[in-house]
Amino acid sequence: MNDLDTCLRCRRELRDHEAGRYLCNHCEDRVAVHLGAIPGLFVQLDQHLARGSSSGPTVSGSKTAPAPLRIGILDMQTERGPILAPLETWVRDWEEAGYAEVNEAGTATDRVTHACRTLRFNLSRAAAQHPAIDEAADEIASIWRMLSRTVTGETAPRRIAVTCPCEQTLRITLDTRGETCPRCGAEYGHSEVLRLPLADRRAAA
């Protein structure tokens, strides 16, 4: 049970019906959206394996030499890569707490799909009872962003320098969920950190 009166993820004050939970309903819903999207994005990685190609995998039997494969995407598709491994690590963690069940059978796509479905099915219980749900939500969001940018070709969001009242410069993005000042320890939620004044150019350098 969360002894604080704020969501661990967005730092927003919990409403009466959210009391004792680790995540507010809004943050739980966002994690559910990410878990629902990850399997489909993972499947699309095959279309981006060949360098310089975004329309699909190299056609078998072509007269031209196959394009070199993108090692980074190959790594993302492996059992110990940055997608499947952390998802199954959280399934194992939730299994120990009685929330989930690990299934390591099938292809990498099968396992990613199973892990996401399992975590999503148990998400409400974990949001209310698991003290590390904030860490899980953060890693799941990172996986979703990694896959989304790989599949769509989007670049990472531009960072903006803002200033804490203690004059510490913080570098954030428009989708930053929150920030803690390393100098004074002040904690800011998403909307609060976006309202901080922009740092001058010398401080931002």
Secondary structure, DSSP 4 states (H G I P E B T S, - for coil): ---SSB-TTT-PBPPGGGTT-SS-HHHHHHHHHHHHHHHHHHHGGGGG-BTT--S-SPPTT-SSPPPPB-HHHHHHTSTTSTTHHHHHHHHHHHHHTTS------S-HHHHHHHHHHHHHHTHHHHHHH-TTHHHHHHHHHHHHHHHHHHHH-PPPPPPEEEE-TTS-EEEE-TT--EEE-TTT--EEEHHHHHTSPBPPHHHH-
